[in-house]
């Protein structure tokens, strides 16, 4: 184990870093799926799972307010401090951030303890009294995760800046494994409460390891609180608009659950499960390259190298679109059979598969543009521009809520998902427009033709997937082997067809990925010989 950690702890370049993050995220996705499937099998979708979904809204929001806002503002400022002032000043900056995050987290936890029951009623106004009571109890249990994960996010940013991608992946995998083990061992004795308790235990374990690793990597924590430090004040100035953006951005998913609480029982769980599956896919497909983009943009912007920054933006957009857009196409067509194959067992039956699968299908086009939107947002943050993403985020939330109200009547839960997809896509397009004006271009001539090739190949693949659904229909009541076979007959040839079409169309991203694959294969053969 020590040798493994020693290798993971070494500094890695972009290629190795992407591989480590991707492998780590695949393991996270696998264990998260196993935990998720276990919970679905044991508890199904009931009023109790509705309570869990409602209770999780506020802890996730507060965690994102603290960690996402400060994390997004952290990298540009930290890069500049390291470049101009060195390690000692950078350590003082991190210490101030941790101390003030601890204070802020304590205040927020106290506020939730005082007003938790009222908050639960606001989030789930349509649920019954027993559901609201259980949600309040779960909310209190889950509060420590806000504090632990928020500070851990800063420690992970510290490791990522030092190119210790393997350590970050290891810690995150370890957290979800611990949480999964608690679910397996404790669900009979703890019942539904095993869900928040397992999350707390996992957070404690990963925070402890992250703290030890950071100290071993020469993070020198200091008890400094004075907020008058110029670098800290600059970071807070950047963080405040991001905090507003995080809060307003979270209102969209919260509004989904509020409106879903007025639909049939378990609708809150269905929209929550669809969102979790969506986020699980995001972790695997999108998060690794976003982490690399964040570090790369911050360092390039700190060097004031604008041409290189624009070139990097265009490159990252191409790289992420090559696999995110076809993945979106697969999910649009095959969401219901995929949900049935992955989760349908125990108390999770065909009806639940259809309910959640239809919501996921309408969420799925969201993947096609999400990675581009996140890359553009990181580019804004790297140049210390936070107001434009926040203003667009506020607009998107207002538009999302309006579309929710319009679409819920004719489409039900599917309308809530579709509203999110439409407003998120519009926000991404507006962000690209304003970033182009801000930077004087973002090398659109480099990535727009590539996006057209990718969209064309995806359309061909979707056509095949629709045909395969007719030739190899998936019966939700059939056995697992039959479902896997029929899905494989659609997905595997579909992906092969997509790759072949991109090659025929002269995709530059295809060539980049093929060169990387060949280099990996030949380097392994050389080592073996």
C-alpha positions as CSV (number, residue, x, y, z in Angstrom):
1,X,0.0,0.0,0.0
2,X,2.8,2.4,0.8
3,X,4.5,1.8,-2.6
4,X,1.1,2.3,-4.3
5,X,0.6,5.6,-2.5
6,X,4.2,6.6,-3.2
7,X,3.6,6.1,-7.0
8,X,0.2,7.8,-6.9
9,X,1.8,10.7,-5.0
10,X,4.3,11.5,-7.8
11,X,3.9,14.5,-10.0
12,X,2.1,13.7,-13.3
13,X,1.8,15.5,-16.6
14,X,-1.5,16.2,-18.4
15,X,-1.7,12.8,-20.1
16,X,-0.9,10.7,-16.9
17,X,-3.1,13.1,-14.8
18,X,-6.1,12.6,-17.1
19,X,-5.6,8.8,-17.0
20,X,-5.4,8.7,-13.2
21,X,-8.4,11.0,-12.8
22,X,-10.4,8.9,-15.3
23,X,-9.5,5.6,-13.7
24,X,-10.3,7.0,-10.3
25,X,-13.6,8.3,-11.5
26,X,-14.4,5.0,-13.1
27,X,-13.8,3.3,-9.8
28,X,-15.9,5.9,-8.0
29,X,-18.7,5.5,-10.5
30,X,-18.5,1.7,-10.1
31,X,-18.7,1.7,-6.3
32,X,-21.2,4.5,-6.3
33,X,-23.4,2.4,-8.7
34,X,-23.0,-0.6,-6.4
35,X,-24.0,1.5,-3.4
36,X,-26.8,3.1,-5.3
37,X,-28.1,-0.2,-6.6
38,X,-28.0,-1.7,-3.1
39,X,-30.0,1.2,-1.7
40,X,-32.5,0.9,-4.6
41,X,-32.9,-2.8,-4.1
42,X,-33.4,-2.5,-0.3
43,X,-35.6,0.6,-0.1
44,X,-37.1,0.9,-3.7
45,X,-38.8,4.3,-4.2
46,X,-41.1,5.2,-1.3
47,X,-42.0,8.1,0.9
48,X,-38.9,7.3,3.0
49,X,-36.6,7.8,0.0
50,X,-38.5,11.0,-0.8
51,X,-37.5,12.2,2.7
52,X,-33.9,11.4,2.0
53,X,-34.0,13.3,-1.3
54,X,-35.5,16.3,0.4
55,X,-33.1,16.3,3.3
56,X,-30.0,16.2,1.0
57,X,-30.9,19.4,-0.8
58,X,-29.6,21.8,1.9
59,X,-26.4,20.0,2.8
60,X,-25.4,19.7,-0.9
61,X,-26.2,23.4,-1.4
62,X,-24.2,24.5,1.6
63,X,-21.3,22.3,0.7
64,X,-21.3,23.7,-2.8
65,X,-21.6,27.3,-1.5
66,X,-18.5,26.8,0.6
67,X,-16.3,24.4,-1.4
68,X,-17.3,25.2,-5.0
69,X,-17.2,29.0,-4.6
70,X,-13.9,29.1,-2.7
71,X,-12.5,26.2,-4.8
72,X,-13.3,28.0,-8.1
73,X,-11.8,31.3,-6.8
74,X,-8.8,29.4,-5.2
75,X,-6.9,28.2,-8.3
76,X,-6.4,31.6,-10.1
77,X,-5.3,33.4,-6.9
78,X,-3.2,30.5,-5.6
79,X,-1.4,30.2,-9.0
80,X,-0.5,33.9,-8.9
81,X,0.7,33.7,-5.3
82,X,2.9,30.7,-6.0
83,X,4.3,32.4,-9.1
84,X,5.0,35.8,-7.4
85,X,5.5,35.1,-3.7
86,X,6.5,31.5,-3.2
87,X,5.5,28.6,-0.9
88,X,5.3,30.5,2.4
89,X,2.8,33.0,1.2
90,X,0.8,30.2,-0.5
91,X,0.6,28.2,2.8
92,X,-0.6,31.3,4.6
93,X,-3.3,31.8,2.0
94,X,-4.5,28.1,2.3
95,X,-4.5,28.4,6.1
96,X,-6.7,31.5,6.0
97,X,-9.1,29.9,3.6
98,X,-9.4,26.8,5.8
99,X,-9.9,28.8,9.0
100,X,-12.6,31.0,7.4
101,X,-14.3,28.1,5.8
102,X,-14.5,26.4,9.2
103,X,-16.0,29.6,10.7
104,X,-18.5,29.9,7.9
105,X,-19.4,26.2,8.0
106,X,-20.1,26.4,11.8
107,X,-22.4,29.4,11.3
108,X,-24.3,27.7,8.4
109,X,-24.6,24.4,10.4
110,X,-26.0,26.4,13.4
111,X,-28.6,28.1,11.1
112,X,-29.7,24.8,9.7
113,X,-30.1,23.4,13.2
114,X,-32.4,26.4,14.1
115,X,-34.4,26.5,10.9
116,X,-34.1,23.0,9.5
117,X,-37.8,22.0,9.9
118,X,-39.0,25.2,8.1
119,X,-36.5,24.6,5.3
120,X,-37.7,21.0,4.8
121,X,-41.3,22.3,4.5
122,X,-40.2,24.8,1.9
123,X,-38.4,22.2,-0.2
124,X,-41.2,19.6,0.0
125,X,-44.4,21.6,0.5
126,X,-46.5,18.8,-1.0
127,X,-45.2,15.8,1.1
128,X,-47.0,14.3,4.1
129,X,-46.1,15.0,7.7
130,X,-44.2,11.8,8.3
131,X,-42.0,12.4,5.3
132,X,-41.2,16.0,6.5
133,X,-40.3,14.7,10.0
134,X,-38.0,12.0,8.7
135,X,-36.4,14.5,6.3
136,X,-35.6,16.8,9.3
137,X,-34.0,14.0,11.2
138,X,-31.8,13.0,8.2
139,X,-30.8,16.6,7.6
140,X,-29.4,16.9,11.2
141,X,-27.4,13.7,10.8
142,X,-25.8,14.8,7.5
143,X,-24.7,18.3,8.7
144,X,-21.0,17.3,9.5
145,X,-20.5,16.4,5.9
146,X,-20.8,20.1,5.0
147,X,-17.8,21.0,7.1
148,X,-15.6,18.0,6.2
149,X,-16.1,18.0,2.5
150,X,-15.8,21.8,2.2
151,X,-12.3,21.9,3.7
152,X,-11.3,18.7,2.0
153,X,-12.1,20.4,-1.4
154,X,-9.4,23.0,-0.7
155,X,-6.9,20.3,0.3
156,X,-7.7,18.5,-3.0
157,X,-7.1,21.7,-5.0
158,X,-3.8,22.0,-3.2
159,X,-2.9,18.4,-4.4
160,X,-4.2,19.1,-7.9
161,X,-2.1,22.2,-8.3
162,X,0.9,20.1,-7.3
163,X,-0.1,17.6,-10.0
164,X,-0.8,14.9,-7.4
165,X,-3.8,13.6,-9.4
166,X,-3.4,10.0,-8.2
167,X,-3.7,10.9,-4.6
168,X,-7.0,12.9,-5.2
169,X,-8.4,9.9,-7.0
170,X,-7.3,7.5,-4.3
171,X,-9.0,9.5,-1.5
172,X,-12.2,9.9,-3.4
173,X,-12.4,6.2,-4.2
174,X,-11.6,5.4,-0.6
175,X,-14.5,7.6,0.6
176,X,-17.2,5.9,-1.5
177,X,-15.8,2.4,-0.6
178,X,-16.1,3.2,3.1
179,X,-19.6,4.5,2.6
180,X,-20.6,1.5,0.6
181,X,-19.3,-0.9,3.2
182,X,-21.3,0.9,5.9
183,X,-24.5,0.4,3.8
184,X,-23.8,-3.3,3.3
185,X,-23.1,-3.9,7.0
186,X,-25.6,-1.5,8.6
187,X,-28.8,-1.4,6.5
188,X,-30.6,-4.1,8.6
189,X,-29.9,-2.5,11.9
190,X,-30.1,1.2,10.9
191,X,-32.8,1.0,8.3
192,X,-33.2,4.1,6.0
193,X,-30.8,6.0,8.4
194,X,-27.9,4.0,7.0
195,X,-27.9,6.4,4.0
196,X,-26.9,9.6,5.8
197,X,-24.8,7.7,8.4
198,X,-22.8,6.0,5.7
199,X,-22.2,9.4,4.0
200,X,-20.9,10.9,7.3
201,X,-18.5,8.0,8.0
202,X,-17.2,8.1,4.5
203,X,-16.6,11.9,4.8
204,X,-14.7,11.5,8.1
205,X,-12.5,8.8,6.6
206,X,-11.6,10.7,3.5
207,X,-11.0,14.0,5.3
208,X,-8.6,12.4,7.7
209,X,-6.6,10.9,4.9
210,X,-6.6,14.1,2.9
211,X,-5.3,16.1,5.9
212,X,-2.5,13.6,6.5
213,X,-1.5,13.6,2.8
214,X,-1.5,17.4,2.6
215,X,0.8,17.7,5.6
216,X,3.1,15.1,4.1
217,X,3.2,17.2,0.9
218,X,4.5,20.1,3.0
219,X,1.3,22.1,3.5
220,X,2.2,24.1,6.6
221,X,-1.1,24.9,8.4
222,X,-1.1,28.1,10.5
223,X,-3.7,29.6,12.8
224,X,-4.1,32.8,10.8
225,X,-7.5,34.5,10.7
226,X,-6.8,38.2,9.9
227,X,-8.8,38.8,6.7
228,X,-6.9,41.9,5.7
229,X,-4.4,40.0,3.6
230,X,-4.5,41.3,0.1
231,X,-4.5,37.9,-1.6
232,X,-7.2,36.5,0.6
233,X,-9.4,39.6,0.1
234,X,-8.9,39.2,-3.7
235,X,-10.1,35.6,-3.4
236,X,-13.1,36.5,-1.4
237,X,-13.9,39.2,-3.9
238,X,-13.9,36.5,-6.6
239,X,-15.8,34.0,-4.4
240,X,-18.8,36.3,-3.6
241,X,-20.3,36.4,-7.1
242,X,-19.6,32.6,-7.4
243,X,-21.5,32.0,-4.2
244,X,-24.4,33.9,-5.6
245,X,-24.1,31.9,-8.7
246,X,-24.0,28.6,-6.8
247,X,-27.1,29.5,-4.8
248,X,-29.1,30.6,-7.8
249,X,-27.9,27.7,-9.8
250,X,-29.1,25.3,-7.1
251,X,-32.5,26.8,-7.1
252,X,-33.3,25.0,-10.4
253,X,-32.8,21.5,-9.0
254,X,-34.5,22.6,-5.8
255,X,-37.5,23.8,-7.8
256,X,-37.6,20.5,-9.5
257,X,-38.1,18.7,-6.2
258,X,-40.6,21.3,-4.9
259,X,-42.8,20.7,-8.0
260,X,-42.2,17.0,-8.0
261,X,-43.5,16.8,-4.4
262,X,-47.0,17.7,-5.8
263,X,-46.9,14.7,-8.2
264,X,-47.5,11.1,-7.3
265,X,-45.6,9.6,-4.4
266,X,-42.0,8.7,-5.1
267,X,-41.7,11.4,-7.8
268,X,-39.2,13.3,-5.7
269,X,-37.1,10.2,-5.5
270,X,-37.4,9.6,-9.2
271,X,-36.2,13.1,-10.1
272,X,-33.4,12.7,-7.5
273,X,-32.3,9.3,-8.8
274,X,-32.3,10.6,-12.4
275,X,-30.1,13.5,-11.2
276,X,-27.8,11.2,-9.4
277,X,-27.3,9.0,-12.4
278,X,-26.7,12.1,-14.5
279,X,-24.1,13.3,-12.0
280,X,-22.5,9.8,-11.9
281,X,-22.0,9.9,-15.7
282,X,-20.7,13.5,-15.3
283,X,-18.1,12.3,-12.9
284,X,-16.8,9.7,-15.3
285,X,-17.0,11.5,-18.6
286,X,-16.6,15.2,-17.8
287,X,-14.9,15.8,-14.4
288,X,-11.4,14.6,-15.2
289,X,-10.9,16.9,-18.1
290,X,-12.5,19.8,-16.2
291,X,-10.0,19.4,-13.4
292,X,-7.1,19.5,-15.9
293,X,-8.6,22.5,-17.7
294,X,-9.0,24.4,-14.3
295,X,-5.3,24.0,-13.5
296,X,-4.1,24.7,-17.1
297,X,-6.2,27.8,-17.5
298,X,-5.2,29.2,-14.1
299,X,-1.5,28.8,-14.8
300,X,-1.7,30.2,-18.3
301,X,-3.8,33.2,-17.2
302,X,-1.3,33.9,-14.4
303,X,1.4,34.1,-17.1
304,X,-0.8,36.5,-19.1
305,X,-0.5,34.3,-22.1
306,X,-3.8,35.1,-23.9
307,X,-3.1,33.4,-27.2
308,X,-2.2,30.1,-25.5
309,X,-5.3,30.4,-23.2
310,X,-7.6,30.7,-26.3
311,X,-5.9,27.8,-27.9
312,X,-6.4,25.7,-24.7
313,X,-10.1,26.6,-24.5
314,X,-10.6,25.4,-28.1
315,X,-8.7,22.2,-27.5
316,X,-10.5,21.3,-24.3
317,X,-13.9,21.9,-26.0
318,X,-13.0,19.5,-28.8
319,X,-11.6,16.8,-26.5
320,X,-14.6,16.8,-24.2
321,X,-17.2,17.0,-27.0
322,X,-15.8,13.9,-28.8
323,X,-17.2,11.6,-26.1
324,X,-19.8,13.7,-24.2
325,X,-22.0,14.3,-27.3
326,X,-22.3,10.6,-28.4
327,X,-22.8,9.6,-24.8
328,X,-25.8,12.0,-24.7
329,X,-27.2,10.4,-27.8
330,X,-26.9,6.9,-26.3
331,X,-28.7,8.0,-23.1
332,X,-31.6,9.7,-25.0
333,X,-32.4,6.5,-26.8
334,X,-31.6,3.8,-24.2
335,X,-32.3,5.4,-20.8
336,X,-35.2,3.2,-19.8
337,X,-33.5,-0.2,-20.7
338,X,-30.2,1.0,-19.1
339,X,-32.0,1.9,-15.8
340,X,-33.8,-1.5,-15.9
341,X,-30.6,-3.4,-16.5
342,X,-28.5,-1.6,-13.9
343,X,-31.1,-1.2,-11.0
344,X,-34.1,-3.4,-11.5
345,X,-34.1,-6.0,-8.7
346,X,-35.6,-6.4,-5.2
347,X,-38.0,-3.6,-4.5
348,X,-37.0,-1.7,-7.7
349,X,-39.3,-2.9,-10.5
350,X,-40.3,-2.1,-14.1
351,X,-42.5,0.8,-13.1
352,X,-39.6,2.5,-11.3
353,X,-37.4,1.8,-14.3
354,X,-39.8,3.6,-16.6
355,X,-40.4,6.5,-14.2
356,X,-36.8,7.3,-13.7
357,X,-35.7,6.3,-17.2
358,X,-38.1,8.8,-18.9
359,X,-36.8,11.6,-16.6
360,X,-33.2,10.6,-17.5
361,X,-33.9,10.5,-21.2
362,X,-35.1,14.2,-21.1
363,X,-32.0,15.1,-19.0
364,X,-29.7,13.4,-21.4
365,X,-29.2,16.1,-24.0
366,X,-27.8,18.1,-21.1
367,X,-24.6,16.1,-21.4
368,X,-23.9,17.2,-24.9
369,X,-23.2,20.8,-23.8
370,X,-22.4,20.5,-20.1
371,X,-18.7,19.9,-20.6
372,X,-18.4,22.9,-22.9
373,X,-20.3,25.1,-20.4
374,X,-18.0,24.1,-17.5
375,X,-14.9,24.7,-19.6
376,X,-16.0,28.1,-20.6
377,X,-16.9,28.9,-17.0
378,X,-13.4,27.9,-15.8
379,X,-12.0,30.1,-18.5
380,X,-14.0,33.1,-17.0
381,X,-12.7,32.3,-13.5
382,X,-9.1,32.0,-14.7
383,X,-9.2,35.6,-15.9
384,X,-10.9,36.6,-12.6
385,X,-14.2,37.4,-14.3
386,X,-17.0,36.0,-12.2
387,X,-19.9,38.5,-12.8
388,X,-20.8,37.3,-16.3
389,X,-21.3,33.6,-15.3
390,X,-23.3,34.6,-12.2
391,X,-25.6,36.9,-14.2
392,X,-26.2,34.2,-16.8
393,X,-26.7,31.7,-14.0
394,X,-29.4,33.9,-12.4
395,X,-31.1,34.2,-15.8
396,X,-31.0,30.4,-16.3
397,X,-32.6,29.7,-13.0
398,X,-35.5,32.1,-13.6
399,X,-36.0,30.6,-17.1
400,X,-35.8,27.1,-15.7
401,X,-38.4,27.7,-13.0
402,X,-40.7,29.3,-15.6
403,X,-40.3,26.4,-18.0
404,X,-40.9,24.0,-15.1
405,X,-44.2,25.5,-14.5
406,X,-45.1,25.5,-18.2
407,X,-44.0,21.9,-18.9
408,X,-44.9,20.0,-15.7
409,X,-48.6,19.9,-16.6
410,X,-48.3,18.3,-20.1
411,X,-45.1,16.2,-19.4
412,X,-45.0,15.6,-15.6
413,X,-41.6,14.6,-14.3
414,X,-40.2,14.6,-17.9
415,X,-41.1,18.3,-18.2
416,X,-38.9,19.1,-15.2
417,X,-35.9,17.4,-16.8
418,X,-36.5,19.0,-20.2
419,X,-36.7,22.5,-18.6
420,X,-33.2,21.9,-17.1
421,X,-31.8,20.7,-20.4
422,X,-33.1,23.7,-22.4
423,X,-32.0,26.4,-20.0
424,X,-28.6,24.8,-19.4
425,X,-28.0,24.7,-23.1
426,X,-29.0,28.3,-23.6
427,X,-26.7,29.4,-20.7
428,X,-23.8,27.6,-22.3
429,X,-24.3,29.4,-25.6
430,X,-24.6,32.8,-23.9
431,X,-21.4,32.0,-21.9
432,X,-19.5,31.2,-25.1
433,X,-20.7,34.4,-26.7
434,X,-19.6,36.7,-23.8
435,X,-16.3,34.9,-23.4
436,X,-15.6,35.5,-27.1
437,X,-16.3,39.2,-26.6
438,X,-14.2,39.3,-23.4
439,X,-11.1,37.6,-25.0
440,X,-11.5,38.8,-28.5
441,X,-12.3,35.4,-29.8
442,X,-11.9,31.8,-28.5
443,X,-10.6,30.2,-31.7
444,X,-14.0,29.1,-32.9
445,X,-12.7,28.3,-36.4
446,X,-10.7,25.6,-34.7
447,X,-13.5,23.8,-32.8
448,X,-16.8,24.7,-34.6
449,X,-16.0,22.5,-37.7
450,X,-15.0,19.7,-35.3
451,X,-18.3,20.0,-33.4
452,X,-20.2,19.7,-36.7
453,X,-18.3,16.5,-37.5
454,X,-19.1,15.1,-34.1
455,X,-22.8,16.0,-34.3
456,X,-23.0,14.4,-37.7
457,X,-21.4,11.2,-36.5
458,X,-23.7,11.2,-33.4
459,X,-26.8,11.5,-35.6
460,X,-25.7,8.5,-37.6
461,X,-25.1,6.5,-34.4
462,X,-28.5,7.5,-33.0
463,X,-30.2,6.3,-36.2
464,X,-28.6,2.9,-35.7
465,X,-29.6,2.8,-32.0
466,X,-33.2,3.5,-32.9
467,X,-33.0,0.6,-35.5
468,X,-31.4,-1.7,-32.9
469,X,-34.3,-1.0,-30.5
470,X,-36.6,-2.5,-33.1
471,X,-34.3,-5.4,-34.0
472,X,-33.3,-6.2,-30.4
473,X,-36.0,-4.7,-28.1
474,X,-35.3,-4.8,-24.3
475,X,-38.1,-6.4,-22.3
476,X,-38.1,-4.9,-18.9
477,X,-39.4,-8.1,-17.4
478,X,-36.8,-10.3,-19.1
479,X,-33.7,-11.7,-17.4
480,X,-30.5,-9.8,-16.8
481,X,-28.6,-11.7,-19.5
482,X,-31.2,-11.0,-22.2
483,X,-31.2,-7.2,-21.3
484,X,-27.4,-7.1,-21.4
485,X,-27.2,-8.9,-24.8
486,X,-29.8,-6.6,-26.4
487,X,-28.2,-3.5,-25.1
488,X,-24.8,-4.7,-26.2
489,X,-26.1,-5.2,-29.7
490,X,-27.1,-1.6,-29.8
491,X,-24.3,0.2,-27.9
492,X,-21.1,-1.6,-29.1
493,X,-21.8,-1.4,-32.9
494,X,-23.2,2.1,-32.3
495,X,-20.0,3.4,-30.8
496,X,-17.9,1.7,-33.4
497,X,-20.0,3.3,-36.1
498,X,-19.6,6.7,-34.4
499,X,-15.8,6.4,-34.3
500,X,-15.7,5.2,-37.9
501,X,-17.8,8.1,-39.2
502,X,-15.6,10.7,-37.3
503,X,-12.5,9.1,-38.9
504,X,-14.1,9.3,-42.4
505,X,-15.0,12.9,-41.8
506,X,-11.4,13.8,-40.9
507,X,-11.9,14.5,-37.2
508,X,-8.8,16.0,-35.7
509,X,-9.8,14.9,-32.2
510,X,-10.1,11.3,-33.4
511,X,-6.5,11.5,-34.6
512,X,-5.3,13.0,-31.3
513,X,-7.0,10.2,-29.3
514,X,-5.7,7.5,-31.7
515,X,-2.1,8.8,-31.4
516,X,-2.4,8.8,-27.6
517,X,-3.8,5.2,-27.6
518,X,-1.0,4.0,-29.9
519,X,1.6,5.7,-27.8
520,X,0.3,3.9,-24.7
521,X,0.1,0.5,-26.4
522,X,3.6,0.7,-27.9
523,X,5.2,2.0,-24.7
524,X,3.7,-1.0,-22.8
525,X,5.0,-3.4,-25.5
526,X,8.5,-1.8,-25.2
527,X,8.5,-2.2,-21.4
528,X,7.3,-5.8,-21.7
529,X,10.1,-6.7,-24.2
